[in-house]
């Protein structure tokens, strides 16, 4: 399957470099600012976007918020902003991954491949097609449709959030270490990023918990990881 990628970057040299590495395997579209990026998204079917943050006019943070109003395709931030709070903000607004400049283009290719594999393998034979719906409390996950419901209402999830929920709901009550989560959801067997996991867990709690300060479903197991529990009925 051929995927369509959108690179949103105001430096032509970076667009040219990324295109050299990506267009051998993917169809690559370009945009130099947020407005032209949104126009490309309206005109083309985009499977993944690579976003710069510091652009004239609307920045990458504002752009990903606009994208998430209507689209759930993976977003990879590629930015010179290297502070933890910038990365956390980008992920909390709807980004799936974050790389800082200067970058190794081969790492960009690897991250793109991992994001696409994670987001779209449910459509292929990989997804060992589980037909059984998974139910925990008021949550119902339909693996065939890749949709999560809470009390009968669909919960909009990014591809990363969906993968997290699938992992949790396949292993209810089991403590999942951060390393296990990163290996499964981010396809990385060699390292894990605490901030990345923490931000995506926080985003999930915002969507499924009544009170994120006292989560009933996704519990933090200090020093180990997380587990999904069935809320206690009173």
Beta strands, then each sheet from edge to edge (+ up, - down):
strand 1: 4-8
strand 2: 27-31
strand 3: 48-51
strand 4: 74-79
strand 5: 97-100
strand 6: 134-136
strand 7: 139-142
strand 8: 147-150
strand 9: 153-155
strand 10: 176-177
strand 11: 218-221
strand 12: 225-228
sheet 1: 2+ 1+ 3+ 4+ 5+
sheet 2: 6+ 7- 8+ 9-
sheet 3: 10+ 12- 11+
end
